[in-house]
Amino acid sequence: MSRVDELIAEHCPDGVKFEILDDIAGTVPGLSGKTKADFSDGNARFVSYMNAFKNIDVNQEALDFVSIKPGERQNRLHEGDVIITGSSESLEEVGMSSAVASEPVEPLYLNSFCFALRFNDPTRLLASFSKYLFRGESTRKQIRATASGVTRINISKGRFLKIRIPVPPLEVQREIVRILDKFTHLEAELEAELEARTTQYEETRNSLLSLDGDLTTHPWSELIRELCPDGVEHKPLGDCVLRNTGGGTPSRARAEYWGGSIRWASVGDITASSLSITDTRQTITEVGLGASSSNLIPAGHVVVAVKIVPGAMRVVQRDIAINQDLRGLLLRDDVDPYFLTYYFKTLNVVGHGTIVKGITKSTLEGIRVPVPPLPVQEEIVRILDSFDALVSDISIGLPAEIAARRKQYEYYRDKLLSFKELVA
């Protein structure tokens, strides 16, 4: 018998009481109606939905500032609040939770994509237990049933508050938290090691793609000296493309525009670590393409994000339509799409904006990029491909071990959070 079983037998042998959220808690909304000026000289910190999704310590990671008016101070977070991602692009992200483990050292607020669940009696549920409880599959299944939407998935707070959760004795909660904290700590250690290897790879890649200044010690100095003895030419990105194409979204109200044979990409489809994009999460029809401002980007060229993660670039391996947060770049014959994409991975493209970061078309086209002769580009791509494969092979054990640990953690989390219900 495990320690959890012993505690259950001691403190709740007949089962655990289940409560409807509406009976034991209320919600605290995120900030809304903010203008650009509210973020230019803020007087308080706010937490984005990504903070909640990443399950971080909001006291340490809430780095953005916003202006708070006197009437909004009631929306500040308190110890024990559970942050819920109320709106997201993905059903997997929406409804994810993080908990305010201790009283914030300074006032903290939520952005408009989040809301907080605040228990009427915060002593009945540990914040650390609540965090795990709302990430458990039993509760997540109920949360997903409260969400709807296509472009953005949104939770109905009314339906959310009808969710039923177990409220075990504090002794049981503490033991479950102790066990699950061990799992998460071990996973964090493995992820830190993988991140260190990734950083080492990125530093090496960036060094190899540094093609300005003195190139006499560059790994490709002989090839560069042979093909471009006067140095590598740098050009604005706009001079490297034949056409810079925008995108759009077909009307969500027209069912005949969706579910067709045309792949339709948004930023969420290009944020993975791969160099190219073949598939997308959503598809549209020929009618939908023609009735919207979306455009088809032909295979062999690139798409780049201009919002949310500006500068994220991928090579298109099949004809793909894009939404308004992406641009499609049809490249000139003297620019290798993989070389350009590798180079963009070395850049830190700074976006502007408050809730959503973005760059303009002119800013994108003004980015200067090295354009060595095509044989140099192709050789660089060949070596980087080999190097990337080598690093991936060296690291392959870590992602596999992380995945195994995560699977094990999820199994035990869901098992530990499954309680026999007390029959009144």
C-alpha positions in Angstrom: 0.0 0.0 0.0 1.4 3.4 -1.0 1.6 6.4 1.4 -1.3 8.0 -0.5 -3.5 4.9 -0.1 -2.6 4.9 3.6 -3.7 8.5 4.0 -6.9 7.9 2.1 -7.7 4.9 4.3 -7.0 7.1 7.3 -8.7 10.3 6.4 -11.4 9.5 3.8 -12.0 5.7 3.7 -15.5 6.2 2.4 -14.5 8.4 -0.5 -13.7 12.0 -1.4 -16.3 14.7 -1.6 -16.7 16.2 -5.1 -17.7 19.9 -5.5 -19.1 22.0 -8.3 -16.7 24.9 -8.9 -19.6 27.4 -8.8 -20.3 26.4 -5.2 -16.8 26.8 -4.0 -15.1 29.4 -6.2 -15.5 32.4 -8.5 -13.5 33.9 -11.3 -11.3 37.0 -11.6 -11.2 38.4 -15.1 -8.1 39.4 -17.0 -7.5 43.0 -18.1 -9.5 44.2 -21.2 -10.0 47.4 -23.1 -6.3 48.3 -22.9 -4.7 50.6 -25.5 -1.2 50.8 -26.7 -0.5 53.7 -24.4 -1.4 51.5 -21.4 1.6 49.4 -22.1 4.1 52.2 -22.8 4.5 53.3 -19.2 2.9 50.7 -17.0 2.7 50.8 -13.2 2.0 47.1 -12.6 3.1 43.7 -13.9 0.8 41.4 -15.9 0.9 37.7 -16.7 0.3 36.5 -20.2 -1.5 33.3 -21.2 1.9 31.7 -22.1 3.0 32.1 -18.5 0.1 30.0 -17.4 0.6 27.5 -20.2 4.3 27.0 -19.3 3.4 26.5 -15.7 6.0 28.9 -14.4 6.3 30.9 -11.1 4.4 34.0 -12.0 6.2 36.0 -9.3 9.4 35.5 -11.2 8.3 35.5 -14.8 5.6 38.2 -15.1 7.9 40.7 -16.8 5.6 42.9 -18.9 4.1 46.1 -17.5 0.6 47.7 -17.9 -1.1 50.8 -16.5 -3.7 49.9 -13.9 -6.6 52.2 -13.1 -8.0 52.4 -9.5 -11.2 50.4 -10.5 -9.1 47.5 -11.9 -7.2 46.8 -8.7 -9.8 44.3 -7.6 -8.5 42.1 -10.4 -5.1 41.6 -8.9 -3.9 38.0 -8.2 -3.7 36.5 -4.7 -2.0 33.5 -3.2 -4.0 30.4 -4.1 -5.5 31.7 -7.3 -5.4 29.3 -10.2 -4.6 30.9 -13.6 -6.6 29.5 -16.5 -5.8 30.1 -20.1 -9.3 31.1 -21.2 -8.4 31.7 -24.8 -5.8 30.1 -27.1 -5.2 29.0 -30.7 -5.1 25.4 -29.6 -7.4 23.1 -27.6 -4.3 21.6 -26.0 -3.3 25.0 -24.6 -6.7 26.4 -23.6 -7.6 25.7 -20.0 -4.1 24.9 -19.0 -3.3 26.1 -15.5 -0.7 27.5 -13.2 -1.1 28.4 -9.5 0.0 31.4 -7.5 1.9 29.5 -4.9 2.6 32.5 -2.6 1.3 36.0 -2.2 2.8 38.1 -5.0 5.6 40.4 -3.8 4.0 43.2 -6.0 0.6 43.5 -7.6 0.1 41.1 -10.5 -2.7 41.1 -13.1 -3.7 38.8 -16.0 -4.0 39.7 -19.7 -7.3 39.3 -21.5 -6.6 35.7 -22.6 -6.6 34.5 -19.0 -8.9 34.4 -16.0 -8.2 33.3 -12.4 -10.2 30.8 -10.4 -10.4 32.0 -6.8 -11.7 29.7 -4.1 -14.1 31.0 -1.5 -12.1 29.1 1.2 -8.5 28.9 -0.1 -7.4 26.8 2.9 -9.4 23.8 1.5 -7.2 23.3 -1.6 -3.5 23.8 -1.8 -2.4 26.0 -4.7 0.2 23.4 -5.7 -2.4 20.7 -5.6 -4.9 22.8 -7.7 -2.3 23.3 -10.4 -1.9 19.5 -10.8 -5.6 18.8 -10.4 -6.6 21.2 -13.3 -3.9 19.6 -15.5 -5.1 16.0 -14.8 -7.0 14.3 -17.6 -10.2 13.9 -15.7 -10.5 17.7 -15.2 -9.0 18.5 -18.6 -11.7 16.4 -20.2 -14.4 18.5 -18.5 -12.5 21.8 -19.4 -12.3 20.8 -23.1 -16.1 20.3 -23.1 -16.5 24.0 -22.0 -14.4 25.3 -24.9 -15.5 26.2 -28.5 -14.1 28.1 -31.5 -12.1 27.6 -34.6 -9.4 30.3 -35.1 -9.3 30.8 -31.3 -10.6 28.4 -28.7 -12.4 30.1 -25.9 -13.7 28.8 -22.6 -17.3 29.6 -21.5 -16.9 30.6 -17.9 -20.5 29.7 -17.2 -19.9 26.1 -18.3 -16.4 26.1 -16.7 -17.9 26.8 -13.3 -20.1 23.7 -13.6 -17.0 21.4 -13.5 -16.9 19.0 -10.6 -13.6 18.5 -8.8 -12.5 16.2 -5.9 -11.5 18.0 -2.7 -9.5 15.4 -0.7 -8.1 16.1 2.8 -5.0 18.4 3.0 -2.9 15.5 4.1 -3.7 13.6 0.9 -3.1 16.7 -1.2 0.3 17.3 0.3 1.5 13.7 -0.4 0.3 13.9 -4.0 2.1 17.2 -4.5 5.3 15.7 -3.0 5.2 12.8 -5.5 4.3 14.8 -8.6 6.9 17.5 -7.7 9.6 14.8 -7.9 8.5 13.9 -11.4 8.5 17.5 -12.6 11.9 18.2 -11.0 13.5 15.3 -12.8 11.9 16.3 -16.1 13.2 19.9 -15.6 16.7 18.6 -15.1 16.6 16.6 -18.3 15.1 19.5 -20.2 17.9 21.8 -18.9 20.5 19.4 -20.2 18.9 19.2 -23.6 18.7 23.0 -23.6 22.4 23.2 -22.9 23.2 21.0 -25.9 20.8 23.0 -28.1 22.5 26.2 -27.1 25.9 24.8 -27.9 24.6 23.8 -31.4 23.1 27.2 -32.0 26.3 29.0 -31.0 28.3 26.9 -33.5 25.7 27.3 -36.2 25.7 31.1 -35.7 29.4 31.2 -36.0 29.4 29.2 -39.2 26.8 31.6 -40.7 28.8 34.7 -39.8 29.8 35.9 -43.2 31.0 39.4 -42.7 34.3 40.9 -41.6 37.5 38.9 -41.8 36.7 35.5 -43.3 40.3 34.2 -43.4 39.6 31.8 -40.5 36.1 30.9 -41.6 35.6 27.1 -42.1 34.7 27.9 -45.7 37.4 30.5 -46.3 38.9 28.6 -49.2 35.6 28.2 -51.0 34.7 31.8 -50.2 38.1 33.1 -51.4 37.7 31.2 -54.7 34.1 32.2 -55.5 33.8 35.7 -53.9 37.4 37.0 -53.4 36.1 40.5 -52.6 33.9 39.2 -49.7 30.3 38.1 -49.3 27.7 40.5 -50.5 25.0 41.5 -48.1 21.6 42.6 -49.5 18.2 43.8 -48.1 15.9 40.8 -48.0 13.6 42.7 -50.4 16.3 42.4 -53.1 16.4 38.6 -52.7 12.7 38.0 -53.4 10.6 38.2 -56.6 7.4 38.6 -54.6 6.4 39.2 -51.0 2.9 37.8 -50.6 0.5 38.3 -47.7 -2.3 36.0 -46.5 -5.7 35.9 -45.0 -8.4 33.8 -43.3 -11.6 32.6 -45.1 -14.8 33.4 -43.3 -15.4 31.0 -40.4 -19.1 31.4 -41.0 -18.9 29.6 -44.3 -18.5 25.9 -43.8 -17.8 25.4 -47.6 -14.6 27.3 -47.2 -13.0 24.8 -44.7 -11.9 21.2 -44.7 -10.7 21.1 -48.3 -7.6 19.8 -50.0 -5.5 23.0 -49.6 -3.1 23.2 -46.6 -3.6 26.5 -44.8 -0.8 27.7 -42.4 -0.9 30.0 -39.4 2.0 30.9 -37.0 1.2 27.8 -35.0 2.2 25.6 -37.9 5.8 27.1 -38.2 6.9 27.3 -34.5 8.3 23.8 -34.4 12.1 23.4 -34.6 12.1 21.9 -38.0 13.5 23.7 -41.1 10.6 23.1 -43.4 6.8 22.9 -43.4 4.9 20.1 -45.1 1.6 19.8 -43.2 -0.8 22.1 -41.4 -3.4 21.8 -38.7 -6.2 23.2 -40.9 -7.2 23.0 -44.6 -9.4 25.2 -46.8 -11.2 24.7 -50.1 -10.6 26.2 -53.5 -13.7 28.3 -52.9 -12.4 29.5 -49.6 -9.0 30.4 -51.1 -10.7 32.4 -53.9 -13.1 34.2 -51.5 -10.4 35.4 -49.1 -7.1 37.3 -49.1 -5.2 34.1 -48.5 -2.6 33.2 -51.1 -1.0 30.0 -52.2 2.8 29.8 -51.6 4.5 27.4 -54.0 6.8 24.6 -52.9 10.5 25.5 -52.8 10.0 29.0 -51.4 9.6 30.2 -47.8 7.0 31.5 -45.3 8.0 33.8 -42.5 6.0 35.0 -39.5 5.4 38.8 -39.2 3.3 38.5 -36.0 3.5 36.6 -32.6 7.0 35.1 -33.4 8.3 37.6 -36.0 11.1 36.2 -38.1 10.3 32.5 -37.7 10.9 31.1 -41.2 10.3 27.7 -42.8 10.8 26.3 -46.3 7.5 25.3 -48.0 7.8 21.7 -49.2 4.3 21.6 -50.8 2.0 24.4 -52.0 0.5 25.9 -48.9 -1.9 28.8 -48.3 -1.2 31.2 -45.5 -3.1 33.5 -43.1 -2.5 37.1 -42.4 0.2 36.6 -39.7 2.5 35.1 -42.3 4.3 36.4 -45.5 5.2 34.2 -48.4 8.6 35.0 -50.0 9.1 33.8 -53.6 12.9 33.8 -53.8 15.2 34.7 -56.6 17.1 31.9 -58.3 20.4 32.9 -56.6 19.0 32.4 -53.1 18.8 28.9 -51.6 15.7 28.7 -49.4 17.4 26.5 -46.8 20.4 28.8 -46.6 18.1 31.7 -46.0 16.1 29.8 -43.4 19.2 28.7 -41.6 20.4 32.3 -41.5 17.1 33.6 -40.1 17.5 31.2 -37.2 20.5 33.2 -36.2 18.6 36.5 -36.1 16.6 38.1 -33.3 13.9 39.9 -35.1 12.4 42.4 -32.7 8.7 42.9 -33.1 6.6 45.8 -31.8 3.2 45.8 -30.2 1.6 45.1 -26.8 -0.5 41.9 -26.8 0.8 40.7 -30.2 4.3 41.4 -31.4 4.7 42.1 -35.1 6.8 43.6 -37.8 5.8 45.4 -41.0 6.4 44.3 -44.6 9.0 47.1 -45.0 10.9 46.2 -41.9 11.0 42.6 -43.0 12.3 43.5 -46.5 14.9 45.8 -44.9 16.7 43.0 -43.0 20.1 42.5 -44.5 21.2 39.0 -45.3 24.5 37.6 -46.7 24.2 36.3 -50.3 27.3 34.4 -51.2 27.4 32.6 -54.6 24.9 29.7 -54.8 27.6 27.0 -54.5 28.7 28.5 -51.2 25.1 28.6 -50.0 24.6 25.0 -51.0 27.8 23.8 -49.3 26.8 25.7 -46.1 23.4 24.0 -46.2 25.0 20.6 -46.8 27.4 21.0 -43.8 24.7 22.4 -41.5 22.3 19.6 -42.4 25.1 17.1 -41.5 25.8 19.0 -38.3 22.2 19.2 -37.4 21.8 15.5 -37.9 24.8 14.8 -35.7 23.6 17.0 -32.9 20.1 15.4 -33.1 21.7 11.9 -33.0 23.8 12.9 -30.0 20.7 14.3 -28.2 18.2 11.6 -29.3 18.4 9.8 -26.0 17.4 12.9 -24.0 14.1 13.7 -25.9 13.2 10.1 -25.7 13.9 10.0 -22.0 12.0 13.2 -21.5 9.0 11.8 -23.4 9.1 8.6 -21.4 9.3 10.5 -18.1 6.4 12.8 -19.2 4.3 9.8 -20.1 5.1 8.1 -16.7 4.3 11.4 -14.9 1.0 11.8 -16.7 0.1 8.2 -15.9 0.8 8.6 -12.2 -0.7 12.1 -12.0 -4.0 10.9 -13.5 -4.0 7.8 -11.2 -3.2 9.8 -8.1 -6.0 12.3 -9.0 -8.6 9.6 -9.5 -10.7 9.4 -6.3 -13.6 7.3 -5.2 -16.5 9.7 -4.8 -18.1 10.0 -1.4 -21.8 9.1 -1.6 -23.8 11.4 0.6 
